[in-house]
Amino acid sequence: MALPSAPTPSSGVQQPQQQQPAPSPDVPGDKGDRVHYGDRQQRADQPPPPSYGQQPKRIMGWIPNYRAVSVGAIPPPPTLKEKFIVGTENTFDYSAIIFNAVDVEIPYVSKSYPEFGNGMSGYWQYFWHGFADKGIGNYMTDFVVPTLTHQDARYYAMGRGHWYVRALYSYTRVLITPNDAGRNTFNYSEIVGKGAAAGIGNLYYPSRYTSWTKTGQRWLVQVAIRDGGFNVFREFWPDIATHVLHQHPQQ
């Protein structure tokens, strides 16, 4: 007589279902390799609050910040119109005009261009030269070159990690930017755009400031000091606003 076969797992004994691992949440601000973050599991265990790392359009109400993308935001690739709008807002918004009025105080007081003179007429010379420099630079960096190279010239805030990693990341964005497909590429928009703006500036600066050396100095100041330094500032602005000024970073 044949012996009965051993019971199979399905014959009256219900096996516990294996739990599938939860899908890993999206990295805040991750789109392709736009932003390189640290440990993903730590972020999953401690997700940032919704208001964390928010980049305002105007820092303190008078510093234009239209190129910044907040932590956690994954916007679609910018269209031709959106690139033009960013350049326009960075140039003609009231905050951009106020910022230029404050920014030109340094070369005005230090008499960087003695030919511009003194008093209100001299200040006006510094003002419109600074406005032209920033405006041309904005359109070249935010609109013209990104359109030709299919790049996304916006700044994607990192928002988390060691301060020195964030500082290095933010400063090096003058050399690295995503293309419209989200992959990091050499930042032609910044380097070529600001170089073209410095060259165009030779049309309205006094002749003794239009040499290759002087033009290169204006280009270097725009890239390495102004834009690189401002990237670091905008990266840490939400932290400054929250922990130092005790206000919402968008205020």
Summary of the structure (lengths in Angstrom):
residues: 251
radius of gyration: 25.4
end to end distance: 86.7
largest distance: 116.8
contacts: 695
relative contact order: 0.13
helix: 53%
strand: 6%
